[in-house]
Every structure is written in C-alpha cells, then in structure tokens.
Amino acid sequence: MRSFELPQHDARLKAAACLTPERVLERCRDTLVDIDADERQQWTQCHGLEAIYQPGRAVCAAFVLLADPSMAPDRYWAEGRIIYLRAPVREPVSRRGRVVQIGGQRFELYRFPNDRRLTGLRHTTARDSTAALWHQCAGHDAPTPNNLQRYLIKYVPERKYVARIRCRDEAAPNRRLRNGVAIRLCRGGAAETLAQRHAHAHRNAETRKLPIKFPTVLACDARRDLLAVTWIKGRSILEILPDDLDSAIWPRCAEALDAFHHLDLPQLPRVTLDTLVQSVGRMSGDLATCLPSLTREFSTLASRISETLEAYPPADPVTLHNDWHFDQLRLQSRRSVILDLERISCGDPMIDIANFTVQLRMLGVRDDYDLSPEAAATYARACLHAHGSPHVGEAARRFRAYAAISALTLAWGMLRHLRPGWRRLAQQALKEADFWFERHTATLPAT
C-alpha cells in the first residue's frame, strides 16, 4: 500500500503523517454512508494512486478502495472505489466535498468523479457508449459491449485522467487484445485545442510523408474537457534497450525528433528566454521550500541557468515537443509514434534533445527503474551521438543550461507528484546540473 512522502518543512501544511492508506480506509468505511454498508465492510485494501503537491497551498491525493486484495492495478478503474482527499493550507470550506478528519488533519473528501470537470466520466467510458463510438469510427470491425474492458492508466486529482478502453476478441483462439481507445480529461478546457493539434500533426506528417505518426482523434467533448484518441501499439525504448545496448534505435529517435521539429503547426505558444527564467525560478523556489537545507544550492543553480541563457540566447524556433523523454515514443516497424502533445510549443530544438538526454542519464539514479548509472550513461552518449553531439561547439553552453533545466524539472516533477525518493532525486538533480555546467570536453564521460 503506497503512502505519500510529503514534505516535512512546509509549516503551513501539517498533513505529512496523516495520509496513510490504513487511515484513509478506516475513515472511508465510517464516512461514506451513502454507499451500502456491506460494500464498505468488504473493503480490505486501500492503495494510493496519485498525488499533487502545491507548496504552500494544498495536497490532493487519490486512493482506490478494494474488496479484492489480489486485483491487478489496471483493474482498479472498473472495480474499485476511487476517492480523493484535498488538504488545503487554509481551513477547508468545501461546497462539493465533505470535510473529514484523518489523523487530526482536516481534509475535503470527494467521491470520484464528484469533481464537476469529471461529470459524465463513467457514462463516457461505459461499454455501450464506447462501443457506439468505436462502431462510428471502425464500422463492422467494432467490438460488442460485452467484449470491452476499462483500465485506469493515470489519474491526477482535479487535473486529468487517462483511461484505456480495449477489446478482447472472443473469436480468436489466443484471446489477444485489439487496439483500444484512450480517453482523457484535459485540464483547463484544453480538449479542443489538443484535438486540433493531433489533427494538424497527423495531416502534416501524412502529407509530407514523415517517418512519424500520431494517435487519431476519435471524439472530443469540449464542454466536459474529454478527448478520445486511438491507442496505438508499439514498443517503448526501455522495452528494447535492455537486450541491446548498442541498439540502432538511437538514429530512429533522432530521426523522429527531427521530423517533429519540422512540423508546420499553427498558433503554438512560444518558449522564450523570459518563460524559461520564470519556470526555473518557480521550480527552484518550490524545491527550496521543501528542502531548506539546499536553499543556497537551488538559488545558485537558478542564477547560473539564467545568466547562461541571457549570454547565449535561444536558437531559431522550431515545433517543440517540450516534454520529450523516453516514454513519449513508440517504435513500430516502419514509423515512430509520438505521444502526448499537451505541452507542444515553439522554441529552441536543443530543449528537446537536452531533456531526452538528461532523462536517460537520470534513469540510473531513480528508484522506480532498475538501471545502472553506467548503462544509463551509455544510452545518453548514444543518444547525443545520434543527434550529432549538440553539446559541443558554439552552442555547448546553451545546451548545458537546457540540460540543467531538465534535471531541475525532473526533480520538481518528482516532488510535485510525491514520487517515492523525491528528496534523494532532488539532490541527484543538483549533481546532474553541476555535471553539465562543469564539463569542458567533447566526450561525454561514463558517469
């Protein structure tokens, strides 16, 4: 059962020792009286799904309540009871959730999907609704409602979710799964914008015969911020690499990113020097709030990044993925599938290259991946070589600043989502930033 490692140093928030799965389970049994008493008593397990921490403001954490302790995580969506708890800094004044006490801390408790932006979610992902959508797009190849299965892929409290709907083919002897549909909630009314980006990117890639493809939009409900796209199969980089350290996939990764950078998409937001500096200031400030012993180090890093970027301004802008890492790419036999266009923008192409490289190197120090620092560094060197070693030459200093930003962004994201080991990874991110700023040779060391 996952408990969330909350910051201890934010005096305005005292929820650090409260959100244990055991306490949440006990409170839900007593509080959710509108649910049948027999069902409540059958809950034997409580698992933490996701959390969002906003320094100085609130913690929102999602949990699933289970009657069957052996249930696989991908079945939580269809079978479990999902709730989320919000602990604001100020006394909670809730007009939708109920206020409960857990371990002496007051929380707002919501039954999923009580959030107004999630209204209609279960109807949208119901078997009949999904089968009708699938039939509209696929004709006679659409599955029947009885063959559909729902899986929760990701749920971030009050922000977004991704649910996968897939079909088990009863007629096939081996009962293999067909391709599915991914339905997601897009925060802040972004569903229509994201749907347009998918459509523009798809048409652009097809018209220009680029070696990349994108999930196709099946449906968009702008009123409820819901977007449905095809679930495209393909192998992730980490599924391939453990068997082939010298894999030829790195040229394919570079080819895919280069093709993406040459997409011609309208009305993209611009990543400027000012936006980068503001982002660095916000992230370093949040990390320093939660790790006060490292305040000087984060402040120094932020100043160093800002000074470097001001001395070496961004290159001519291209279409930027702006969240480019090893899990945003799926490799098929002939083409590469690029996922998650939520942060797509216009900016310096080396931002994407630096982020991909640093994310690979940091795999070696992350607890959630079983990869040695030596192997991670090998992948990073191969990646840079495939891109033509952009960390050398005239643009080296700008690239190093972007690499430092990527390390800082990873640490901030781990903190914000309260990933296990976020404190240690924040310290590693400082070392990673120093590594890039201090190196002056053309050859990337092994560690």
N, C-alpha and C positions, 0 to 999 in steps of 0.2 A: 504494500500500500504506500503510495507516494505522499509524502508530506513536503511542503514547500519551504525552502530555506530562505526565510525572509530576513531582510536587513535588521541588525540589532541597533544601529546607531541613529536611526531616524526617530528622535524622541517624540515626534508628533504622531507616530503610528505605533501602537502597542499590541499589534496582532501577531508578533513573531512566534509566540509559543502557543497560539490558540488554534490555528487551522490544521489540526491533526486529523487524519481520516477517522480515527476512533471517536473523537469528539463530534465531528460532523455527523457521523452515522447515528450516534446516540441522540443528538438534537433533532435530526430529521425524523426519527421514529416518534419523538414526542410532539413535534411541531406540525407536521404535515397531516393534520387531522382530516383534511378533505379527501385524503387517499384512504382506501379501505384498510381497516386495522390489520386484517390478516396479511395483506401485502406488505405493510410496514414491518410486521414482525418477521417476515421471511427475509428481509434484507440482512445479509450476513457479511457483506464486504462493502467497503467504500474506497474508491480509488480517485486520486487527484488526476484530472485530465490536463488542465492548463491554468496558468495564472498570468495576470498582467499587474505589474507593479509600477505605480506612478509616484516617484519620490516626492514626499511632502503632500500628496493628495489622497491616494487610495490604493488598496489592493483588491482585485477582483479575481476570484478563484472558482473554477468549475470542477464539480465532482460528479461521479456516477455511483448510484446505489444499486447493488446487485443482490439477487437472491441466489444465484448460482456462482459460487466462487471459482469454478473452472471455466467460466465463459471467456472466450478469446476477446482481446481488446477491440478487434474490428466488428464485434457484435454488440458492443455497448450501445451503439446508436439505436438499434432496433429493439433491444431487450431491456436495457437499463433505464433507471430514472435519473435524468440529468438535472442538477440544480447548480446555481452559482451563488456565491456569497460575496458581498461587497462591504469592505471596511473603509469608510472614509475617515479623513483626519478629523473633520468636524462631526458633531453628533449627527447621526443619520436621521434625515427627515424624508421618509420614503412615501410616495404616493401610490406605488405599484407593488413593491415587495413588502414583506413583513419584517419587523425588527426582532431579532432574536439575540440571545446572549450565549456565547461559546467561550468558555474559559475566562469569563469576566469581561470579555470584549463584545461590544455591540456590533452586529452585522445586519445588513439588509439581505434577506434571503429571497431568491426568486426561483420559481419552478420553471425549468426550461420547457417551452420557449415563451416565457412571460414577457420578455423584452418586446416592446412594440415593433421593433425592427425585425423580429423573428416571427411575427404573427403569420400564420398560414404555412409555416415551415413543414409541419408534418403532413398537411394536405398536399403541398407541392411535391413532397417526396413519397407520397403514398403510392402503392403499387398501381392502382387504376390510373392515377394522374400521370405517372411516369410511363406506363405502357402506352397511353394515348400520345404522349409527347414522342416517344420512340417510334410509334407507328407513323406519326406525321412525318418524321424525318427518314425512316428506313423502309416504309411500305410493308410489303409482305414478310420481310425479314424480322419484323419487330417481335419481341417475345410476348408471351402471355403474362398477365399479372402474377400468376402463381409461381412463375419462374424467376421473379425479380427478388433481389436481396439488397438490403440497405446497409451501408457501412459508414460510420463516422470516421473521417480521416483526420480532421482537425477542428477544434472548437476554441476560439478565443473569446472570453466573456465580453459581451456587449460590442464586439467589434466585427468578427466574421466567423464563418464556419465553412468547412468543405465536407460534403457528404458524397460518397461514391455509390451510385446505383449500378448494379451489374446483374447479369442474367446467367443462370445455369441452364445449359442446353440439355433438357431431359432426353432428347432423342439420340445424343451422342453417347457411345458406349463408355467413354472415359469421363463423361460429365465435365468437360472442360468449359471454362467460363468465356463468354463472349465479351467483346469490348463493352464498356459501360459509359455512364454519364456522370460527370462531376457537377454537382450543384453547390453553389457557394453564395454566401451572403457577402455583399461588398459594402463596406462601411461608407457612410457619408454620401449616399446617393451616387456611388461610382459605377453601378452596374451598367448603365447605358454607355458611359464613357469607355469602360473596359470592353464591352461588346463591340463598340466601334473600332477600338484598337485591334482586337482579334480579327475583325473583318478586313480592315485595311492591310494588316500584316499578311493575312492569308492571300489576299488578291495580289499584293505586291510581290510576294515570294513566288506565286504561281505564274504571274505574267512575266517575270524576269527569269524564271526557271532557276531560282536559287536553291542551294542544297539544304534548305531548312523548311520546316513546316510548323504549323501551329494548331492547337485544338480548335475545332469548328464550333461556333456558337449555335446552339440548338434553340434556346429560348432566353428571353430577357424580360423580367418584370421589374421595370424601373420604379414602380410605386412601392414595391416591397424590397427593393435592392437585391433581387435574386437573379442569378445568372447561371445558365446551364450550358456546359460545353462537353464535347466528346472526350472520353477518356482514352487517350492514345497510348498504346503499348510501346514498349521499347526498354532497352537495358540502360540502367544508370551507370555512371562511370565507376562507382565503387563496387558494383557487381562484376565488373570486368577486370579491374586493376589487380586484385589480389592474386590472380592467376597469371598475370603478365605485366611485370614491372616495366618492361621495355615496349609497352603496347604502342601500336600505331594510332591509337585513338587521339593522341595529342594533336597531330595535324588536323584531324577531323574537328576537334574542339575549336582550334584556331580558325579553321575554315568557316564553321558555323557562326562564330562570333563576328568574323569579318563580314560575312553576308548580312548578319543582323545590323551591323553598323551602317551598311549601305542601303537599308530600307528607307523609303521615302514616305514618311508618315506625317500627316498634318497636325498642327496645333499641339505640339508636345511642350511640356514645361521645360524650362532651361535650368540646367545646373550651372550656376555661376560661382565666381570666387566668393561673393557675399554669402550665398546659400551654404557653401561648404564650410566657411568660417563659422557661421551661426550654428550649423549642425555640430561641428567639433566642440564649440563652447557648451552647447546643451549637454552633449554626451559626457564630456569630461566633468562637468558640474554635477550631473546625476551620480556618476561613479564616485566622485569625491565625497558626496553627501553620504553614501553608503559605506565608503571605505576611507574614513577621515585620516587614517594613518598614511594614506597615499595621496593626500590632497596636493602636496607640492609636486609630486611626480606627474599627476594628471594635468595640473596647471602648466608645468613646464612643457609637457608634450603638446598641449593645445597651442601655446605660444610658438613653439618650434614649427608646428604644421602651418600656422597662419603666416609666419614670416617667410617660410619657404614658398608657399603658394603666391604670396604677394610679389616675391622676387622672380618667380617663374610662372607666369600666368598660364591658364589652360590653353590647350591647342584648339584648332578649329573644331567646332562641334559636329558630332555625328548622332545617329539614333542610338541611344544608350539604354541598355537593359536596366542598369542601376541597381540590380540585385543579383548579379551574375555569380553563381557558385556551382559546385559540383552536382547539386541536386536539381538544378534548373534545366538539365539537358538529358534527353533520352535518345539513345542511338539505335537506329534501325539499319537495315541492310544497305540502303542507298541514301537515306536522308536523315537529318538530325531534327528532333522535335524540341522546340524551345518552349518552356513553360513560364507561367506567372508574369504577365505583362503589367502588373499593378503599378509598378514604380517606373515604367518606361518613361524616358525623358530625352533631352538633347544635351550633349556635353562632350567632354574630352574622352576619346576612346580608351585612353590608358586607365581610366577609372575602373572599367570592367575587367581589364587584364590584371590590374593590381589586386582587385578584390578576389578574383578566381585564384590567383597565386597564393595570396595570404590564407584564404580559406583552406587550401590544400595543405600548406605548411602547419596550420594550427590543428589539423586533424591529429597530429602526433602528440598533442598535449591535452586533448579533450577526453573526458571520461566516458562519453557516450559513443566513442568509436575505438575499436580495437586495432590501432595502427601505431607503429613505432615512429618516433621522430625521424629516424633515418629514412624510412620508407616515404614518409610524408615529404621530406626534403627532396627526395629523388623525384617524386611526382612534380613538385614545384619547379625543379630545374628543367624537367622535360617540357612542362607547360611553357615556361619562358622561352626555351629554345624554339618551340614550335611557333611562337609569336615573333621570332626574330630578335629575342633578347632586348626588349624595350627598356630594360633597367640600366642600359649602358648608353654612353654618348651624351649628346646635348640635353636630352630630356630626362636624364637619370635622376636629377634632384626632384623634378615634378613627380616622377613615378614613385620615388621613395616616400614623398609626402602622401600620395594616394594609398600606398601600402600601409603607412602608419594609420591613416584614417580607417582603412579596412579592419585593422586589428582592433582599433578603438570601437568601431561599430559592432564587431562580433562580441566584445566584452559587454557593451551596453545592451545588446540584444539578449545575451545570456542573463544579465541582471533583470532586464525588464520582464522576461518570461520566467524568471526564477528557476532557471535550469540548475540541476544539481552541479555543485562545484563552481558556481559562477564567481565566487571570491578568488579561487585559485586561478581561474582563467583570466580574470582581470589583471592579475599580476603577470601572467604569461603574455598578455597583450602588450603590456608596457615593455617587456623584454623584446617582443617581436618588433615593436616600433623602433626601439633603440637599434636593433639589428639592421634595419633598413637605413636608418639615418647615419649609422657609423661606418657602413661598409663602403669601400672606395675602389674595389677591384671589379673586373668584368666577370669573374667566375663566381657563381653563387655557391657558397660553402655547403657542406652536407648538413650542418646543424646551425 
